[in-house]
Amino acid sequence: METEIQANYTYMGRTFNDLNINDASSSSSAFSDCNSDRSGEFTSSTAAQSRRRLLIACASDNSDDDDLIQNLVSDLDSGSVDDQKQAALELRHLAKNNPENRLKIAQAGAIKPLISLISSADPQLQENGVTAILNLSLCDENKELIVYAGAIKPLVKALRIGTSTAKENAACALLRLSQIEENKILIGQSGAIPLLVKLLETGNIRGKKDASTALYSLCSVKENKIRAVESEIMKPLVELMADFGSGMVDKSAYVVGVLVGVPEARAALVEEGGVPVMVEIVEVGSQRQKEIAVAILLQVCEESVAYRTMVAREGAIPPLVALSQSGTSRAKQKAETLIGLLRQPRSGNTAANTSDLSTYQH
């Protein structure tokens, strides 16, 4: 089971004292930060390594590195694939942990040629292009420039056909670009969401984390919630929540929490067996997991007597009573509200919802 985390939650540099899964700006340190690339060190030749060390040393010493960056940008347009690879590697590294370099590299005109590399048939060249764009996207001033230069479609292509690292870093780059609200619609329309759902389902642990974080951000927009549900996102989310050893219980639950604001997501959650999983989390999860789960169950039950009946039949009331006595203040309040709903008389009120209940009983 995951380590319990304190009452303050941090996500994308913001701290929240009060968890609210209905607020798209809220989340927790459960999510990966999707910071700069984590792909290991370079594997270039000795001469290239020496050149890179010299470039980075010059940049680190605040000497006249503008010319060095400009030379690297020029190499991106070289006819030599090796020169392009080395230039992209070096720019990627220079942008990795240095905010000032991110601005300088963008100002030197690197964004468009780096985006063109993302469409390369060479996997390494594509991976370096994706990762360099990710690192540049960490700078707020660069986000609009990257989108305006046409990065979204190539990043989506990398999600589809790239190496595992290219897919992961493309997901992170799309997350960073989605921090500008209007970009969420553009990314959703680009076909990214089904590919992120696939990465969530089939990727390695880092890929799953990066996909869940990107999906959480994108699905604050209603249109993208529907796209995610239509992409059958609920099946992998429920499976990950059910596996306490996955390291993905919190992350998956947060994505579910942002989705269940729409009826289609609530129906999909029930259909995929999410109710018993949520009840189990309320019973044996960490305090944070219990708080997320009770908030989701409350949303599921608020407008459906049929779903209340199902939740009650899963034995939710005893763990909810325990949570109402020992949980966080917010969890206590939600547990009490949900207990009240589950204990309401159901006879005579179920006619409108019995078809839903019969559909999802297994």
C-alpha positions in Angstrom: 0.0 0.0 0.0 1.3 3.5 -0.8 2.8 5.7 1.9 0.4 8.0 3.5 1.0 11.7 2.8 0.2 14.6 5.0 -2.8 16.9 4.7 -1.1 19.5 2.4 -1.0 18.5 -1.2 1.4 19.8 -3.8 1.0 19.7 -7.6 2.7 21.7 -10.3 4.2 24.1 -7.7 0.9 24.8 -5.9 0.0 23.6 -2.4 -3.6 22.8 -1.4 -4.7 22.4 2.2 -8.1 21.1 1.3 -8.6 18.4 -1.3 -11.3 19.0 -3.8 -11.4 16.6 -6.7 -14.1 18.8 -8.4 -11.6 21.6 -8.7 -9.5 20.9 -11.8 -6.6 23.0 -10.3 -6.3 20.8 -7.3 -4.3 17.6 -7.0 -1.5 16.2 -5.0 2.1 15.1 -4.9 0.7 11.7 -6.0 1.3 12.8 -9.5 4.7 12.7 -11.2 6.0 16.2 -11.8 6.8 15.5 -15.5 9.8 17.7 -15.1 12.7 17.6 -17.5 13.9 14.4 -19.2 15.0 11.5 -17.1 16.5 9.4 -19.9 20.0 8.9 -18.6 23.3 10.2 -19.8 24.6 10.7 -23.3 26.3 7.9 -25.2 28.2 10.0 -27.7 31.8 9.7 -28.8 34.7 11.0 -26.7 35.2 14.0 -29.0 31.5 14.9 -28.8 31.5 14.4 -25.1 34.5 16.8 -24.7 32.7 19.3 -26.9 29.5 19.0 -24.8 31.4 19.4 -21.6 33.0 22.6 -23.0 29.7 24.0 -24.1 28.0 23.3 -20.7 31.0 24.7 -18.8 30.9 27.9 -20.8 27.1 28.2 -20.3 27.5 27.5 -16.6 30.1 30.1 -16.2 27.8 32.7 -17.7 30.3 33.5 -20.4 29.2 34.4 -24.0 27.2 31.3 -24.6 24.8 32.9 -27.0 27.0 32.1 -29.9 27.4 28.5 -28.7 23.7 28.1 -28.6 23.2 29.7 -32.0 25.8 27.3 -33.5 23.9 24.3 -32.0 20.6 25.7 -33.5 22.3 26.0 -36.9 23.4 22.4 -36.6 19.8 21.3 -36.3 19.3 22.3 -40.0 22.5 20.5 -41.0 22.3 17.9 -43.7 24.2 15.5 -41.4 22.0 13.4 -39.2 24.9 12.9 -36.8 25.3 16.7 -36.4 21.5 17.0 -35.9 21.5 14.3 -33.2 24.5 15.9 -31.4 23.0 19.4 -31.5 19.7 18.2 -30.2 21.4 16.3 -27.4 23.4 19.3 -26.4 20.4 21.7 -26.5 18.3 19.2 -24.6 20.9 19.0 -21.9 21.5 22.7 -21.7 17.7 23.2 -21.3 17.3 20.5 -18.8 17.9 22.3 -15.5 18.6 25.9 -16.6 15.7 28.3 -16.9 17.8 31.0 -18.5 19.1 28.6 -21.2 15.5 27.6 -22.0 14.7 31.2 -22.9 18.0 31.7 -24.8 17.5 28.5 -26.8 14.0 29.5 -27.8 15.1 33.0 -28.7 17.8 31.6 -30.9 15.1 30.0 -33.0 15.5 26.4 -31.9 11.8 25.6 -31.5 10.8 25.0 -35.1 13.8 22.9 -36.1 13.4 20.8 -32.9 9.7 20.2 -33.7 10.7 19.1 -37.2 13.0 16.5 -35.6 10.0 15.0 -33.8 8.7 13.8 -37.2 11.9 12.2 -38.1 12.0 8.5 -39.1 15.1 8.1 -36.9 14.0 7.0 -33.4 16.9 8.7 -31.6 16.5 11.9 -33.5 12.7 11.9 -32.7 13.4 11.1 -29.1 15.9 14.0 -28.7 13.5 16.4 -30.5 10.6 15.4 -28.2 12.8 15.7 -25.0 14.3 19.0 -26.0 10.8 20.4 -26.6 9.7 19.1 -23.2 12.6 20.8 -21.5 11.9 24.1 -23.3 8.2 23.8 -22.4 9.0 24.0 -18.7 9.5 27.8 -19.3 6.1 29.5 -19.3 7.3 32.1 -21.8 8.0 29.3 -24.3 4.6 27.4 -24.1 2.7 29.7 -26.6 5.7 29.7 -28.9 5.8 26.0 -29.0 2.1 25.6 -29.7 2.2 28.4 -32.3 5.1 26.6 -34.0 2.9 23.5 -34.5 4.2 21.1 -31.9 1.0 19.4 -30.8 0.5 17.2 -33.9 4.1 15.9 -33.9 4.0 15.3 -30.2 0.8 13.2 -30.7 2.6 11.3 -33.5 5.5 10.6 -31.1 2.9 9.3 -28.6 1.7 6.9 -31.3 5.0 5.6 -32.8 7.9 6.8 -30.7 10.2 4.9 -28.4 9.0 4.4 -24.9 11.0 7.4 -23.8 9.7 9.5 -26.6 6.1 8.5 -25.6 6.7 9.4 -22.0 8.3 12.7 -22.7 5.7 13.5 -25.3 3.0 13.0 -22.6 5.0 15.3 -20.3 5.3 17.9 -23.0 1.6 17.8 -23.7 0.9 18.2 -20.0 3.1 21.3 -19.8 1.4 22.8 -22.8 -2.0 22.0 -21.3 -1.2 24.4 -18.5 -2.5 27.1 -20.8 -6.3 26.5 -20.6 -7.1 27.0 -24.3 -4.5 24.4 -25.3 -6.5 21.7 -23.6 -9.1 21.8 -26.3 -6.5 21.8 -29.1 -4.7 18.8 -27.5 -7.9 17.0 -27.1 -8.9 17.6 -30.7 -5.5 16.4 -31.9 -6.2 12.7 -30.9 -3.9 12.7 -27.9 -6.3 11.3 -25.4 -6.8 7.8 -26.8 -3.0 7.5 -27.1 -2.6 8.7 -23.5 -5.1 6.1 -22.4 -3.2 3.4 -24.3 0.0 4.5 -22.5 -1.8 4.4 -19.2 -2.8 0.8 -20.0 0.3 -0.6 -21.6 3.2 1.6 -20.6 5.8 1.0 -17.9 5.4 2.5 -14.5 6.9 5.8 -15.6 4.7 5.9 -18.7 1.6 5.2 -16.6 2.5 8.0 -14.2 3.1 10.5 -17.0 -0.1 9.5 -18.9 -2.2 9.8 -15.7 -0.8 13.2 -15.0 -1.4 14.5 -18.5 -4.9 13.0 -18.5 -5.7 14.6 -15.2 -4.8 18.0 -16.6 -6.6 17.6 -19.9 -9.8 16.2 -18.5 -10.6 19.3 -16.6 -12.3 20.2 -19.8 -15.7 18.5 -20.4 -15.1 17.6 -24.0 -11.9 15.8 -23.0 -13.7 13.9 -20.2 -16.1 12.5 -22.9 -13.2 11.7 -25.2 -11.4 9.8 -22.3 -14.6 7.8 -21.5 -15.1 6.9 -25.1 -11.5 5.8 -25.2 -12.4 3.3 -22.5 -10.2 4.9 -19.9 -12.2 3.6 -16.9 -11.1 0.0 -17.4 -7.3 0.6 -16.8 -8.1 3.1 -14.1 -10.2 0.6 -12.1 -7.6 -2.1 -12.6 -4.8 0.2 -11.3 -6.9 1.3 -8.3 -7.6 -2.3 -7.4 -3.9 -3.1 -7.3 -2.5 -1.6 -4.1 1.0 -2.7 -5.3 0.8 -0.8 -8.5 1.9 2.5 -7.1 -1.0 4.1 -9.0 -3.9 4.0 -6.6 -3.8 7.7 -5.8 -3.0 8.8 -9.4 -5.7 6.7 -10.9 -8.3 7.8 -8.3 -7.5 11.5 -9.0 -8.2 11.0 -12.7 -11.4 9.2 -11.9 -12.3 12.0 -9.6 -12.0 14.6 -12.3 -13.9 12.4 -14.8 -17.0 11.5 -12.7 -18.4 15.0 -13.0 -20.1 13.7 -16.2 -22.7 11.0 -16.3 -20.9 9.0 -18.9 -17.9 8.6 -16.6 -20.1 7.6 -13.6 -21.8 4.9 -15.7 -18.5 3.6 -17.0 -17.0 3.5 -13.5 -19.9 1.3 -12.3 -19.9 -0.8 -15.4 -16.2 -1.6 -15.1 -16.6 -2.7 -11.5 -15.4 0.5 -9.8 -17.9 0.4 -6.9 -16.4 -2.5 -5.0 -13.0 -1.2 -5.7 -13.9 2.2 -4.2 -15.5 0.6 -1.2 -12.4 -1.5 -0.6 -10.2 1.7 -0.7 -12.5 3.4 1.9 -12.0 0.3 4.0 -8.3 -0.4 3.8 -6.6 2.5 1.9 -4.4 5.3 3.2 -6.1 8.4 4.6 -5.6 10.2 1.4 -6.9 7.3 -0.7 -10.0 7.0 1.5 -10.6 10.7 1.1 -10.5 10.5 -2.7 -12.6 7.3 -2.8 -15.4 8.7 -0.6 -15.5 11.9 -2.7 -15.9 9.8 -5.8 -18.6 7.6 -4.3 -20.5 10.7 -3.1 -20.6 12.0 -6.7 -21.7 8.7 -8.1 -24.5 8.4 -5.5 -25.8 12.0 -5.4 -28.1 11.7 -8.5 -28.8 8.0 -8.7 -30.8 5.9 -6.2 -29.8 2.8 -8.1 -26.1 3.5 -7.5 -26.8 4.2 -3.9 -28.4 0.8 -3.6 -25.4 -0.8 -5.3 -22.9 1.0 -3.0 -24.9 0.0 0.1 -25.0 -3.7 -1.0 -21.2 -3.6 -1.3 -21.0 -3.1 2.4 -19.9 0.5 2.3 -21.7 1.8 5.4 -19.5 0.2 8.1 -16.2 1.6 6.6 -17.9 4.9 6.0 -19.0 5.1 9.6 -15.4 4.4 10.7 -14.1 7.1 8.3 -16.7 9.5 9.7 -15.1 9.0 13.1 -11.4 8.9 12.3 -10.8 10.4 8.9 -9.6 13.9 8.0 -12.2 16.7 8.6 -13.1 16.7 4.9 -13.3 12.9 4.7 -15.5 12.9 7.8 -17.9 15.4 6.3 -18.2 13.6 3.0 -18.6 10.2 4.7 -21.4 11.6 6.8 -23.1 13.0 3.8 -22.8 9.7 1.9 -24.0 7.7 4.8 -27.1 9.9 4.9 -27.8 9.2 1.2 -27.3 5.5 1.6 -29.7 5.3 4.5 -32.5 7.2 2.8 -35.6 5.1 2.1 -35.4 3.7 -1.4 -38.8 2.2 -1.9 -41.0 4.1 -4.3 -38.0 6.2 -5.6 -36.2 3.7 -7.7 -38.4 3.4 -10.8 -36.4 5.9 -12.8 -33.1 4.2 -12.0 -33.8 0.5 -11.9 -32.8 0.0 -15.5 -29.4 1.4 -14.7 -29.0 -0.9 -11.7 -30.0 -4.0 -13.6 -27.6 -3.1 -16.4 -24.6 -2.9 -14.1 -25.2 -5.7 -11.7 -22.9 -8.7 -12.3 
